[in-house]
Amino acid sequence: MVNRFLVLLFITCLMSTNAPAMNDNPFAKTESLQVGTEIKWAMDKEAVLAIKSASDDEGTFYHLRFDNKQLALFITTDKSGLLPKQFSQLEIPDILIDGRQSALFRWCLNNQEDHNRFLQQGLTVKNNICKVDGDAGSFVMQLNMDTLTALRNGAELLIVLKPYRTPLELHYDLGDFNDMYVALNTRPKPAVAPLVATRTVAENPVKICWAEPPANYKNIMPVEYDCDNALGKIEAETRLGKLIDQEKAKQQKIAAEKEKQRKLAEQKKQQELLKAEAAAIAASEAKRTQISQEITQKMLAICDKYWKKGEHRCYCQKYIEHAPKNIQAKASCN
Protein backbone atom coordinates (compact mmCIF):
# COMPACT_ATOMS: atom_id res chain seq x y z
CA MET A 1 0.00 0.00 0.00
CA VAL A 2 2.85 2.40 0.90
CA ASN A 3 4.69 1.57 -2.34
CA ARG A 4 1.58 2.29 -4.40
CA PHE A 5 1.16 5.65 -2.63
CA LEU A 6 4.78 6.59 -3.34
CA VAL A 7 4.39 5.70 -7.02
CA LEU A 8 1.25 7.86 -7.31
CA LEU A 9 3.01 10.75 -5.51
CA PHE A 10 5.98 10.48 -7.87
CA ILE A 11 3.74 10.55 -10.98
CA THR A 12 1.82 13.56 -9.63
CA CYS A 13 5.03 15.50 -8.97
CA LEU A 14 6.36 14.59 -12.40
CA MET A 15 3.16 15.86 -14.10
CA SER A 16 3.22 19.06 -12.02
CA THR A 17 6.85 19.68 -12.97
CA ASN A 18 6.21 19.17 -16.68
CA ALA A 19 2.94 21.17 -16.85
CA PRO A 20 4.51 24.63 -17.37
CA ALA A 21 6.76 23.26 -20.12
CA MET A 22 3.78 21.79 -21.93
CA ASN A 23 1.90 25.09 -21.85
CA ASP A 24 4.96 27.15 -22.82
CA ASN A 25 4.68 27.86 -26.55
CA PRO A 26 7.92 29.49 -27.79
CA PHE A 27 6.24 30.53 -31.06
CA ALA A 28 3.69 32.65 -29.16
CA LYS A 29 6.38 34.96 -27.76
CA THR A 30 7.48 38.32 -29.12
CA GLU A 31 11.04 39.53 -28.66
CA SER A 32 11.73 43.21 -28.10
CA LEU A 33 14.71 45.54 -28.46
CA GLN A 34 14.65 49.04 -26.98
CA VAL A 35 16.79 51.67 -28.73
CA GLY A 36 16.95 54.88 -26.70
CA THR A 37 18.44 58.33 -27.19
CA GLU A 38 21.60 57.25 -25.39
CA ILE A 39 22.56 55.62 -28.68
CA LYS A 40 23.59 58.56 -30.83
CA TRP A 41 23.03 59.12 -34.52
CA ALA A 42 26.18 58.91 -36.61
CA MET A 43 25.89 61.67 -39.23
CA ASP A 44 27.59 62.35 -42.54
CA LYS A 45 26.45 65.84 -43.56
CA GLU A 46 28.10 65.73 -46.97
CA ALA A 47 26.29 62.51 -47.84
CA VAL A 48 23.17 63.72 -45.94
CA LEU A 49 23.05 60.40 -44.09
CA ALA A 50 22.35 59.52 -40.44
CA ILE A 51 22.61 56.04 -38.92
CA LYS A 52 21.64 54.73 -35.49
CA SER A 53 22.99 51.26 -34.72
CA ALA A 54 21.97 48.87 -31.93
CA SER A 55 22.56 45.19 -31.25
CA ASP A 56 20.79 42.36 -29.46
CA ASP A 57 22.24 39.75 -27.10
CA GLU A 58 22.97 37.38 -29.98
CA GLY A 59 25.35 39.71 -31.80
CA THR A 60 22.94 40.87 -34.50
CA PHE A 61 23.15 44.57 -35.37
CA TYR A 62 20.23 46.74 -36.49
CA HIS A 63 21.15 49.91 -38.39
CA LEU A 64 18.39 52.50 -38.86
CA ARG A 65 19.35 54.80 -41.75
CA PHE A 66 17.83 58.15 -42.72
CA ASP A 67 18.76 60.33 -45.70
CA ASN A 68 15.79 62.76 -46.02
CA LYS A 69 14.29 60.61 -48.79
CA GLN A 70 13.92 57.21 -47.17
CA LEU A 71 14.01 55.34 -43.89
CA ALA A 72 15.87 52.04 -44.08
CA LEU A 73 16.71 49.21 -41.71
CA PHE A 74 19.78 47.07 -42.38
CA ILE A 75 20.44 43.94 -40.34
CA THR A 76 24.06 42.78 -40.19
CA THR A 77 26.32 40.45 -38.25
CA ASP A 78 28.96 43.15 -37.70
CA LYS A 79 28.97 46.55 -36.02
CA SER A 80 30.25 48.38 -39.10
CA GLY A 81 27.25 47.19 -41.14
CA LEU A 82 29.25 45.60 -43.96
CA LEU A 83 28.15 41.98 -43.48
CA PRO A 84 24.40 41.63 -44.09
CA LYS A 85 22.52 38.94 -42.28
CA GLN A 86 20.57 36.90 -44.80
CA PHE A 87 17.04 35.60 -44.28
CA SER A 88 15.19 33.00 -46.32
CA GLN A 89 11.87 34.69 -45.48
CA LEU A 90 11.82 38.20 -44.00
CA GLU A 91 8.48 39.82 -43.18
CA ILE A 92 7.46 43.28 -41.92
CA PRO A 93 4.07 42.89 -40.19
CA ASP A 94 3.72 46.49 -39.01
CA ILE A 95 5.23 49.95 -38.54
CA LEU A 96 3.76 52.28 -35.93
CA ILE A 97 4.49 55.87 -34.94
CA ASP A 98 3.25 56.73 -31.45
CA GLY A 99 1.11 53.59 -31.38
CA ARG A 100 -0.66 54.25 -34.69
CA GLN A 101 0.05 52.40 -37.91
CA SER A 102 1.97 54.51 -40.41
CA ALA A 103 -0.36 55.66 -43.22
CA LEU A 104 2.48 55.23 -45.71
CA PHE A 105 3.13 51.67 -44.51
CA ARG A 106 -0.60 50.93 -44.82
CA TRP A 107 -0.46 52.27 -48.40
CA CYS A 108 2.41 49.87 -49.10
CA LEU A 109 0.36 46.97 -47.72
CA ASN A 110 -2.61 47.87 -49.89
CA ASN A 111 -0.42 48.22 -52.98
CA GLN A 112 1.59 45.00 -52.57
CA GLU A 113 0.94 42.19 -55.02
CA ASP A 114 -0.86 39.02 -53.84
CA HIS A 115 -1.88 40.13 -50.31
CA ASN A 116 -1.97 43.05 -47.84
CA ARG A 117 -1.48 41.28 -44.48
CA PHE A 118 2.25 42.05 -44.14
CA LEU A 119 5.15 43.12 -46.33
CA GLN A 120 6.80 39.98 -47.65
CA GLN A 121 10.17 39.32 -49.16
CA GLY A 122 9.88 38.67 -52.88
CA LEU A 123 6.60 40.59 -53.37
CA THR A 124 6.59 43.90 -55.22
CA VAL A 125 5.03 47.11 -53.92
CA LYS A 126 3.79 49.69 -56.41
CA ASN A 127 6.52 52.19 -57.40
CA ASN A 128 8.88 50.38 -54.95
CA ILE A 129 7.75 52.71 -52.16
CA CYS A 130 8.48 49.84 -49.74
CA LYS A 131 10.91 47.00 -50.36
CA VAL A 132 11.91 43.96 -48.29
CA ASP A 133 15.16 42.19 -49.26
CA GLY A 134 15.98 39.13 -47.14
CA ASP A 135 19.25 38.44 -48.98
CA ALA A 136 20.51 41.91 -48.04
CA GLY A 137 18.82 41.83 -44.61
CA SER A 138 17.12 45.13 -45.37
CA PHE A 139 13.84 46.98 -45.40
CA VAL A 140 13.50 50.33 -47.19
CA MET A 141 10.54 52.74 -47.13
CA GLN A 142 10.48 55.89 -49.26
CA LEU A 143 9.32 58.85 -47.18
CA ASN A 144 6.60 61.38 -47.89
CA MET A 145 6.07 64.69 -46.11
CA ASP A 146 3.38 63.40 -43.73
CA THR A 147 5.53 60.49 -42.54
CA LEU A 148 8.60 62.70 -42.14
CA THR A 149 6.57 65.18 -40.10
CA ALA A 150 5.24 62.36 -37.91
CA LEU A 151 8.79 61.13 -37.27
CA ARG A 152 10.03 64.62 -36.39
CA ASN A 153 7.15 65.23 -33.97
CA GLY A 154 6.79 61.66 -32.67
CA ALA A 155 7.86 59.97 -29.44
CA GLU A 156 8.37 56.36 -30.60
CA LEU A 157 8.89 54.43 -33.81
CA LEU A 158 8.02 50.73 -33.69
CA ILE A 159 9.21 48.43 -36.47
CA VAL A 160 7.88 44.88 -36.21
CA LEU A 161 10.02 42.26 -37.94
CA LYS A 162 9.40 38.58 -38.43
CA PRO A 163 12.71 37.12 -39.56
CA TYR A 164 11.77 33.68 -38.24
CA ARG A 165 8.70 32.35 -36.44
CA THR A 166 9.14 34.70 -33.49
CA PRO A 167 8.32 38.38 -34.16
CA LEU A 168 10.86 41.02 -33.14
CA GLU A 169 9.79 44.52 -32.09
CA LEU A 170 12.33 47.33 -32.51
CA HIS A 171 11.33 50.27 -30.31
CA TYR A 172 13.12 53.51 -31.30
CA ASP A 173 12.90 56.55 -29.04
CA LEU A 174 12.27 59.50 -31.40
CA GLY A 175 13.20 62.10 -28.79
CA ASP A 176 16.38 62.97 -30.72
CA PHE A 177 15.07 62.51 -34.28
CA ASN A 178 14.16 66.15 -34.94
CA ASP A 179 17.48 67.37 -33.51
CA MET A 180 19.25 64.94 -35.83
CA TYR A 181 17.15 66.14 -38.78
CA VAL A 182 17.93 69.80 -38.09
CA ALA A 183 21.65 69.11 -37.60
CA LEU A 184 21.82 66.96 -40.73
CA ASN A 185 20.23 69.64 -42.89
CA THR A 186 21.92 72.72 -41.44
CA ARG A 187 24.47 74.19 -43.83
CA PRO A 188 27.00 76.98 -43.20
CA LYS A 189 25.92 80.33 -44.58
CA PRO A 190 27.63 81.06 -47.91
CA ALA A 191 29.71 84.19 -48.36
CA VAL A 192 27.67 87.14 -49.55
CA ALA A 193 28.37 87.78 -53.22
CA PRO A 194 27.42 90.88 -55.21
CA LEU A 195 23.94 90.70 -56.61
CA VAL A 196 23.98 90.14 -60.32
CA ALA A 197 20.80 90.31 -62.31
CA THR A 198 20.40 87.01 -64.08
CA ARG A 199 17.69 85.48 -66.11
CA THR A 200 16.86 81.92 -65.11
CA VAL A 201 15.68 79.59 -67.80
CA ALA A 202 14.06 76.36 -66.76
CA GLU A 203 15.87 73.60 -68.64
CA ASN A 204 13.58 70.82 -67.44
CA PRO A 205 10.12 72.25 -66.76
CA VAL A 206 8.10 70.24 -64.23
CA LYS A 207 5.32 68.22 -65.80
CA ILE A 208 2.16 68.68 -63.77
CA CYS A 209 -0.39 65.90 -63.27
CA TRP A 210 -3.68 66.03 -61.42
CA ALA A 211 -5.36 63.74 -58.93
CA GLU A 212 -8.95 63.95 -60.12
CA PRO A 213 -11.96 63.53 -57.79
CA PRO A 214 -14.84 61.22 -58.83
CA ALA A 215 -17.41 62.74 -61.19
CA ASN A 216 -20.04 63.01 -58.44
CA TYR A 217 -17.80 65.31 -56.36
CA LYS A 218 -17.93 68.44 -58.54
CA ASN A 219 -17.23 70.75 -55.58
CA ILE A 220 -13.74 69.28 -55.04
CA MET A 221 -10.87 70.77 -57.02
CA PRO A 222 -8.23 68.39 -58.48
CA VAL A 223 -4.91 68.23 -56.60
CA GLU A 224 -1.79 68.79 -58.67
CA TYR A 225 1.55 66.97 -58.35
CA ASP A 226 4.79 66.41 -60.20
CA CYS A 227 4.16 63.62 -62.72
CA ASP A 228 7.66 62.21 -62.14
CA ASN A 229 7.36 62.19 -58.34
CA ALA A 230 5.81 58.93 -57.08
CA LEU A 231 5.67 60.17 -53.49
CA GLY A 232 4.14 63.44 -54.64
CA LYS A 233 1.41 61.42 -56.31
CA ILE A 234 0.77 59.52 -53.06
CA GLU A 235 0.57 62.79 -51.10
CA ALA A 236 -1.80 64.29 -53.69
CA GLU A 237 -4.02 61.20 -53.61
CA THR A 238 -3.94 61.28 -49.79
CA ARG A 239 -4.99 64.96 -49.71
CA LEU A 240 -7.68 64.24 -52.29
CA GLY A 241 -8.92 61.32 -50.17
CA LYS A 242 -9.21 63.60 -47.15
CA LEU A 243 -11.17 66.16 -49.19
CA ILE A 244 -13.48 63.41 -50.43
CA ASP A 245 -13.98 62.13 -46.87
CA GLN A 246 -14.82 65.67 -45.73
CA GLU A 247 -17.27 66.11 -48.61
CA LYS A 248 -18.84 62.72 -47.85
CA ALA A 249 -19.29 63.70 -44.21
CA LYS A 250 -20.80 67.03 -45.29
CA GLN A 251 -23.21 65.33 -47.71
CA GLN A 252 -24.16 62.75 -45.10
CA LYS A 253 -24.88 65.53 -42.61
CA ILE A 254 -27.03 67.37 -45.17
CA ALA A 255 -28.83 64.14 -46.09
CA ALA A 256 -29.41 63.35 -42.41
CA GLU A 257 -30.86 66.83 -41.82
CA LYS A 258 -33.11 66.49 -44.88
CA GLU A 259 -34.30 63.09 -43.67
CA LYS A 260 -34.95 64.56 -40.25
CA GLN A 261 -36.98 67.42 -41.74
CA ARG A 262 -38.84 64.97 -44.00
CA LYS A 263 -39.80 62.80 -41.03
CA LEU A 264 -40.88 65.85 -39.04
CA ALA A 265 -43.01 67.08 -41.97
CA GLU A 266 -44.48 63.60 -42.42
CA GLN A 267 -45.20 63.36 -38.70
CA LYS A 268 -46.83 66.81 -38.75
CA LYS A 269 -48.90 65.87 -41.80
CA GLN A 270 -49.98 62.63 -40.12
CA GLN A 271 -50.98 64.53 -37.00
CA GLU A 272 -52.97 67.00 -39.11
CA LEU A 273 -54.70 64.13 -40.91
CA LEU A 274 -55.56 62.46 -37.62
CA LYS A 275 -56.83 65.76 -36.27
CA ALA A 276 -58.93 66.37 -39.39
CA GLU A 277 -60.26 62.82 -39.26
CA ALA A 278 -61.18 63.19 -35.60
CA ALA A 279 -62.92 66.50 -36.37
CA ALA A 280 -64.82 64.90 -39.28
CA ILE A 281 -65.91 61.99 -37.11
CA ALA A 282 -67.02 64.38 -34.38
CA ALA A 283 -68.93 66.51 -36.90
CA SER A 284 -70.53 63.43 -38.42
CA GLU A 285 -71.53 62.18 -35.00
CA ALA A 286 -73.00 65.55 -34.12
CA LYS A 287 -74.92 65.64 -37.40
CA ARG A 288 -76.20 62.11 -36.86
CA THR A 289 -77.35 63.06 -33.37
CA GLN A 290 -79.10 66.17 -34.72
CA ILE A 291 -80.90 64.19 -37.45
CA SER A 292 -81.87 61.53 -34.95
CA GLN A 293 -83.30 64.18 -32.63
CA GLU A 294 -85.23 65.80 -35.52
CA ILE A 295 -86.69 62.43 -36.56
CA THR A 296 -87.63 61.72 -32.96
CA GLN A 297 -89.43 65.06 -32.66
CA LYS A 298 -91.36 64.49 -35.90
CA MET A 299 -92.36 60.97 -34.88
CA LEU A 300 -93.40 62.11 -31.42
CA ALA A 301 -95.66 64.75 -33.02
CA ILE A 302 -97.31 62.08 -35.19
CA CYS A 303 -97.59 59.50 -32.40
CA ASP A 304 -98.91 62.01 -29.92
CA LYS A 305 -102.01 62.56 -32.08
CA TYR A 306 -102.90 58.84 -31.76
CA TRP A 307 -101.93 58.63 -28.10
CA LYS A 308 -104.33 61.48 -27.29
CA LYS A 309 -107.08 59.47 -28.96
CA GLY A 310 -106.14 56.48 -26.79
CA GLU A 311 -104.73 54.66 -29.80
CA HIS A 312 -101.34 53.10 -30.36
CA ARG A 313 -99.48 52.35 -33.60
CA CYS A 314 -96.60 49.87 -33.98
CA TYR A 315 -94.32 52.49 -35.56
CA CYS A 316 -94.70 54.41 -32.30
CA GLN A 317 -93.51 51.43 -30.25
CA LYS A 318 -89.94 52.80 -30.39
CA TYR A 319 -91.08 55.98 -28.64
CA ILE A 320 -93.41 54.33 -26.04
CA GLU A 321 -91.44 55.86 -23.19
CA HIS A 322 -92.81 59.26 -24.25
CA ALA A 323 -96.46 58.03 -24.41
CA PRO A 324 -99.10 58.80 -21.74
CA LYS A 325 -99.49 56.25 -18.95
CA ASN A 326 -102.71 54.89 -20.37
CA ILE A 327 -100.92 53.83 -23.58
CA GLN A 328 -99.21 50.47 -23.25
CA ALA A 329 -96.81 48.70 -25.58
CA LYS A 330 -98.27 45.94 -27.71
CA ALA A 331 -96.67 42.52 -27.79
CA SER A 332 -97.76 42.11 -31.38
CA CYS A 333 -95.57 45.07 -32.40
CA ASN A 334 -92.32 43.37 -31.36
ABEGO torsion letter per residue (X at the ends): XAAAAAAAAAAAAAAAAAAAAAABBAAABBBBBBBBAABBBBBBAAAGBBBBBBBBAAGBBBBBBBAGABBBBBBBABAAGABBBBBABBBBABBBBGGBBBAAAAAAAAABBGBAABBBBGBBBBGGABBBBAAAGBBBBBBBAAAAAAAAABABBBBBBBABABBBBBBBBAAAAAAAAAAAABBBBBBBBBBBBBBBBBABBBBBBBBBBBAABAABBBBBBBAABAAAAAAAAAAAAAAAAAAAAAAAAAAAAAAAAAAAAAAAAAAAAAAAAAAAAAAAAAAAAAAAAAAAAAAAAAAAAAAAAGBBBAAAAAAAAABBAABBBBAAAX
